[in-house]
C-alpha cells in the first residue's frame, strides 16, 4: 500500500462469482473516483474454473498474485459437476482451503446485521430479530478440516482428526476480544467442552486471555445450545468466537436470520494477508441470469476498505448499500415484483457513492 494506490487480487471463481465481483469492482472504481484512490486489479483463476483450464484448483500464478497484493477480492467456489461426484480427487474447494493455509488466513469474520426494511423477509418473527448485530469469529486453518484423514480401502471405516494448539487459538482469541471492546463488550465462546478435549483447551486458553480484557464480559455456550439460542434470541450475542467446524455451521445458520444469504459478507484475515468474499456459494442455478444479489460481495468490499484503513470510504459504501435497501433497489431474492438486476443494483450503489442526493437514480 502506498500513496493511495492499492493492489487488489481479483479471483472471480465459479457460478455467480464473476457477476457479483464485477459489481464490487464497479463500486471500488466509484470509491476511487470519489476519494482519490487508485485500485490496481490483477485477476487470477481459482476453483472449478481453474480446474477446467489448468487441472489445478489453485494455480501457482494465482497464489503469487495474492501474495503480492494488498488484499484479495474473491467471488465464489463450487460446481455441481464436482459436488455430485464422490470419487472426484480434485475439487474446487481444495483451492480455497489451500489459499487460506498458504496465506495464513487464520480468522474468518462474519458480521450479521438486520435491516429494518427487510425484516419481513426473515423466517423468524420481527420481535425476535429486530436489532440483531453479531460479529462471528471462526478459526480457519486448524481443527477437523485440516487434521489427518483416512478411509480404509474397502470403505468399511474412515476417520478425521481434530487437532488444536495454543498457537492456533491465541491469535483469533485476541482479535475477537479487541472487537468486543470496540462493540458492546460481550464475547461468547461456542464449544463442546462437555465432550471434546479440543474444546476444553479452547476454554482454558480463552479464559487466560480474558484477564487482559477486564472490560469484556466472557461467557460460554455449548454448540448445540448456541444453535437453538441463535434462533430463539439472536440479540443476546455481540461477538461470537468458535473453532473451525462449529464456526462453519453456526455462521451459515446465522445467515438465515437477516432474510437473505445474499446480504452477508466475510473477511478471512491473517498477519500479512486478507481475503474478502460473500458467504453465499456459487449458486450455479442463477449463473448468467442477472438475478444474483451483489450486496454480500459489495459489503465484503466495505470490509476490505476497513482493512486497508480507508474508514471514510467504507462508511460511505455501507451508507450507499443501506440507501439501496431502504429504497428497495434490490434483486429478486428481496423483492419479487419488479426486482432490479445484479448490474442495476451495483450501478445504483456506485452512483450514490459518487453523487449522493444529486444522483440520477435518486430523482
Rosetta blueprint (number, residue, H / E / L):
1 X L
2 X E
3 X L
4 X L
5 X E
6 X E
7 X E
8 X E
9 X E
10 X E
11 X E
12 X E
13 X E
14 X L
15 X L
16 X L
17 X H
18 X H
19 X H
20 X H
21 X H
22 X H
23 X H
24 X H
25 X H
26 X H
27 X H
28 X H
29 X H
30 X H
31 X H
32 X H
33 X H
34 X H
35 X H
36 X L
37 X L
38 X E
39 X E
40 X E
41 X E
42 X E
43 X E
44 X L
45 X L
46 X L
47 X L
48 X H
49 X H
50 X H
51 X H
52 X H
53 X H
54 X H
55 X L
56 X L
57 X L
58 X L
59 X L
60 X H
61 X H
62 X H
63 X H
64 X H
65 X H
66 X H
67 X H
68 X L
69 X L
70 X L
71 X E
72 X E
73 X E
74 X E
75 X E
76 X E
77 X L
78 X L
79 X L
80 X H
81 X H
82 X H
83 X H
84 X L
85 X L
86 X L
87 X L
88 X L
89 X L
90 X L
91 X L
92 X H
93 X H
94 X H
95 X H
96 X H
97 X H
98 X H
99 X H
100 X H
101 X H
102 X H
103 X H
104 X L
105 X L
106 X L
107 X E
108 X E
109 X E
110 X E
111 X E
112 X E
113 X E
114 X L
115 X L
116 X H
117 X H
118 X H
119 X H
120 X H
121 X H
122 X L
123 X L
124 X L
125 X L
126 X H
127 X H
128 X H
129 X H
130 X L
131 X L
132 X L
133 X E
134 X E
135 X E
136 X E
137 X E
138 X E
139 X E
140 X L
141 X L
142 X L
143 X H
144 X H
145 X H
146 X L
147 X L
148 X L
149 X E
150 X E
151 X E
152 X L
153 X L
154 X L
155 X L
156 X L
157 X L
158 X E
159 X E
160 X E
161 X L
162 X L
163 X L
164 X L
165 X L
166 X H
167 X H
168 X H
169 X H
170 X H
171 X H
172 X H
173 X H
174 X H
175 X H
176 X H
177 X H
178 X H
179 X H
180 X H
181 X H
182 X H
183 X L
184 X L
185 X L
186 X E
187 X E
188 X E
189 X E
190 X E
191 X E
192 X L
193 X L
194 X L
195 X L
196 X L
197 X H
198 X H
199 X H
200 X H
201 X H
202 X H
203 X H
204 X H
205 X H
206 X H
207 X H
208 X H
209 X H
210 X H
211 X L
212 X L
213 X L
214 X L
215 X L
216 X L
217 X E
218 X E
219 X E
220 X E
221 X E
222 X E
223 X H
224 X H
225 X H
226 X H
227 X H
228 X H
229 X H
230 X H
231 X H
232 X H
233 X L
234 X H
235 X H
236 X H
237 X L
238 X L
239 X E
240 X E
241 X E
242 X E
243 X L
244 X H
245 X H
246 X H
247 X H
248 X H
249 X H
250 X H
251 X H
252 X H
253 X H
254 X H
255 X L
256 X L
257 X L
258 X L
259 X L
260 X L
261 X H
262 X H
263 X H
264 X L
265 X E
266 X E
267 X E
268 X E
269 X E
270 X L
271 X L
272 X L
273 X L
274 X E
275 X E
276 X E
277 X E
278 X E
279 X L
280 X L
281 X L
282 X L
283 X L
284 X H
285 X H
286 X H
287 X L
288 X L
289 X L
290 X L
291 X L
292 X L
293 X L
294 X L
295 X H
296 X H
297 X H
298 X H
299 X H
300 X H
301 X H
302 X H
303 X H
304 X H
305 X H
306 X H
307 X H
308 X L
309 X L
310 X L
311 X H
312 X H
313 X H
314 X H
315 X H
316 X H
317 X H
318 X H
319 X H
320 X H
321 X H
322 X H
323 X H
324 X H
325 X H
326 X H
327 X L
328 X L
329 X L
330 X L
331 X L
332 X L
333 X L
334 X L
335 X L
336 X L
337 X L
338 X L
339 X L
340 X L
341 X L
342 X H
343 X H
344 X H
345 X H
346 X H
347 X H
348 X H
349 X H
350 X H
351 X H
352 X H
353 X H
354 X H
355 X H
356 X H
357 X H
358 X H
359 X L
360 X H
361 X H
362 X H
363 X L
